[in-house]
Amino acid sequence: MQIVKTLDGWSSPVIDSVTHTVFTEAGTIQFRPDGCWDFAIMKTAHGTMVLRTGLTTSAVTHHYAAGDEILSIGFKASSYMTLMPGETMRDQGVLLERVGRDRFWLGSDVLEIPTFETVDAFVAKLLRCSIVEDNRLVASVVSGHPMAMSERTMQRHFLKTTGLTYKTFSQIERAQQAMALIAQGRPAADVAFALGYADQPHMIRSIKAIMGQTPGQIAARQTVGNLQSG
């Protein structure tokens, strides 16, 4: 069972979502690609870890124990921060070094480890100190209203900012859209046609490769979760 709190209504140009999850029993969870990179503050019986993760292209399975907590601050794909040598924004997480009980190193800066209640101040400092910035060109592409630019310029900015090609990012977005429509009860064949998949089997293979499970498996797990929490 999970106890989840979310913050909605963000006006920040760089934040997509904030979620605090407390696990009341041991188990596993799949984190699926969502077009965001994150700061994840993970609390376990062994202590607190601060992890900066890049955009992912496939599902990641996380094992947790009773009492574990995760605070996830999801940043929009168009936001970026200067990376340290050897870091990447794609399919990797970087464990950030702690300083005492409540601080951590981020490059050459020492920041307070955020809590659910202090996320706004944490994000404000990232922006104020230009640690995180927003690429307006990439933001325009992601929003579906691209600024005037050449294909080459768009691809270069997109790859540098997100760590993904625009094609890969679009495939993830399409898989998310397909899952949402199927969850609403739309026939899979109709969804495949509406979103431009070659056919229904192609859609199912694509979703499984990205999300780790077929739409049917994901829907079945959601149904079980709803019944358990109801």
C-alpha positions in Angstrom: 0.0 0.0 0.0 1.2 3.5 -0.7 0.3 6.9 0.8 0.7 9.5 -1.9 0.6 13.3 -1.7 0.9 15.5 -4.8 1.3 19.2 -5.4 -0.7 20.6 -8.3 -1.1 23.9 -10.1 2.5 24.7 -10.6 3.1 27.9 -12.4 6.9 27.4 -12.6 8.2 27.0 -16.2 10.5 24.1 -15.1 8.3 21.9 -12.8 5.9 19.2 -14.1 5.0 17.5 -10.8 5.8 16.9 -7.2 4.9 13.6 -5.5 5.6 12.3 -2.0 5.1 8.6 -1.5 5.2 6.6 1.7 5.2 2.8 1.4 3.4 1.0 4.2 4.6 -2.5 3.2 7.4 -4.0 1.2 7.1 -4.5 -2.6 8.1 -3.3 -6.0 7.0 -0.4 -8.2 7.7 0.4 -11.8 8.7 4.0 -12.7 7.7 4.4 -16.4 9.1 7.0 -18.8 7.1 10.3 -18.4 9.2 12.8 -20.3 10.7 14.3 -17.1 13.9 14.3 -15.2 13.8 14.3 -11.5 15.3 15.0 -8.1 14.4 12.0 -6.0 14.9 12.2 -2.2 14.7 8.6 -1.0 14.4 7.8 2.8 15.0 4.3 4.0 16.1 2.6 7.3 19.7 3.1 6.1 19.4 6.9 5.7 18.5 9.6 3.1 19.8 9.6 -0.5 19.5 12.4 -3.0 19.4 11.2 -6.6 19.3 13.2 -9.8 17.8 11.1 -12.6 17.8 11.8 -16.3 14.9 11.2 -18.8 14.3 7.5 -19.2 13.4 5.5 -22.3 12.3 2.3 -20.5 10.6 1.3 -17.3 12.8 1.0 -14.1 11.8 -1.4 -11.3 12.3 -0.1 -7.7 12.2 -2.4 -4.7 11.1 -0.8 -1.4 10.6 -1.8 2.2 7.8 -0.8 4.6 8.4 2.8 5.8 10.5 3.9 2.8 9.6 7.3 1.4 10.3 9.0 -2.0 9.9 12.7 -2.7 10.0 13.1 -6.5 10.4 16.5 -8.1 9.7 16.1 -11.8 11.2 18.7 -14.1 9.9 19.4 -17.6 11.9 18.1 -20.5 12.7 21.7 -21.6 14.4 22.5 -18.4 18.1 21.6 -17.9 21.1 22.0 -15.7 24.8 22.0 -16.4 26.1 18.4 -16.1 29.3 17.3 -14.4 31.9 15.4 -16.5 30.7 11.9 -17.3 27.0 12.7 -16.4 24.2 12.3 -18.9 20.5 13.2 -18.9 19.5 9.8 -20.4 18.7 6.6 -18.5 21.0 7.3 -15.6 20.8 8.5 -12.0 23.6 10.3 -10.2 23.8 9.9 -6.4 24.6 13.3 -5.0 27.0 13.6 -2.0 25.5 14.5 1.3 26.8 17.3 3.6 25.8 16.6 7.1 22.2 15.6 7.9 20.2 18.0 5.7 22.4 19.3 2.8 24.0 18.0 -0.3 26.5 18.9 -3.0 25.1 19.9 -6.4 28.2 20.8 -8.5 29.9 23.5 -6.6 26.8 24.5 -4.6 25.6 23.2 -1.3 21.8 23.0 -1.0 19.3 22.0 1.6 17.6 18.7 1.0 14.1 19.6 0.2 11.0 18.3 1.9 7.4 18.2 0.6 6.8 21.5 2.4 9.9 23.2 1.1 9.9 22.2 -2.6 8.9 25.7 -3.7 11.8 27.3 -2.0 14.2 24.7 -3.3 13.0 25.2 -6.9 13.1 29.0 -6.5 16.8 28.8 -5.5 17.6 26.5 -8.4 16.2 29.2 -10.7 17.6 32.2 -8.9 21.1 30.8 -9.0 20.7 29.7 -12.6 21.4 26.0 -11.6 18.3 25.0 -13.6 17.2 27.0 -16.7 14.4 26.6 -19.3 15.1 26.2 -23.0 12.3 28.2 -24.6 13.0 26.7 -28.0 12.6 23.1 -26.7 9.6 24.2 -24.6 7.9 25.5 -27.7 8.5 22.1 -29.5 7.2 20.1 -26.5 4.1 22.3 -26.2 3.2 21.7 -29.9 3.8 25.3 -30.9 7.4 25.3 -32.2 9.3 28.5 -32.8 10.6 29.2 -36.3 13.8 27.2 -36.7 15.5 24.7 -38.9 15.1 21.0 -38.4 18.8 20.7 -37.6 18.6 23.5 -35.0 15.6 21.8 -33.3 17.3 18.4 -33.2 20.5 19.8 -31.8 18.8 21.8 -29.0 16.5 18.9 -28.2 19.3 16.4 -27.8 21.5 18.7 -25.8 18.7 19.7 -23.4 16.9 16.4 -22.9 19.5 13.7 -23.8 17.0 12.2 -26.2 16.4 12.6 -29.9 13.0 14.2 -30.7 11.9 10.9 -32.3 12.6 9.0 -29.1 10.8 11.6 -27.0 7.8 11.5 -29.4 7.6 7.7 -29.1 7.4 8.0 -25.3 4.7 10.7 -25.6 2.7 8.6 -28.0 2.9 5.5 -25.7 1.6 7.7 -22.8 -1.3 8.9 -25.0 -2.1 5.4 -26.0 -2.2 4.2 -22.4 -4.4 7.1 -21.4 -6.9 6.4 -24.2 -7.1 2.7 -23.5 -7.6 3.4 -19.8 -10.6 5.5 -20.8 -12.1 2.5 -22.5 -11.2 3.2 -26.1 -10.7 0.0 -28.2 -7.0 -0.7 -28.8 -7.4 -0.9 -32.5 -9.0 2.5 -32.6 -6.3 4.0 -30.5 -3.6 2.5 -32.7 -5.2 4.0 -35.8 -5.8 7.4 -34.2 -2.1 7.7 -33.0 -0.5 6.5 -36.2 0.7 3.1 -35.3 1.0 0.6 -38.2 -1.5 -1.7 -36.4 -2.6 -2.8 -33.0 0.2 -5.4 -32.5 2.8 -2.7 -33.4 1.3 -0.4 -30.7 1.3 -3.1 -28.1 5.0 -4.0 -28.8 6.0 -0.3 -28.7 4.2 0.3 -25.4 5.7 -2.8 -23.8 9.2 -1.9 -25.0 8.9 1.6 -23.4 6.6 1.0 -20.4 7.7 -2.5 -19.5 4.3 -4.0 -19.8 1.5 -4.3 -22.3 -1.6 -2.0 -21.9 -3.6 -4.9 -20.7 -1.1 -5.8 -17.9 -0.9 -2.1 -16.8 -4.7 -1.8 -16.7 -4.9 -5.1 -14.7 -2.4 -3.8 -12.1 -4.2 -0.5 -11.8 -7.5 -2.3 -11.2 -6.0 -4.5 -8.5 -4.4 -1.4 -6.9 -7.8 0.4 -6.9 -9.5 -2.5 -5.3 -6.9 -2.8 -2.6 -7.1 0.9 -1.8 -10.8 1.1 -2.0 
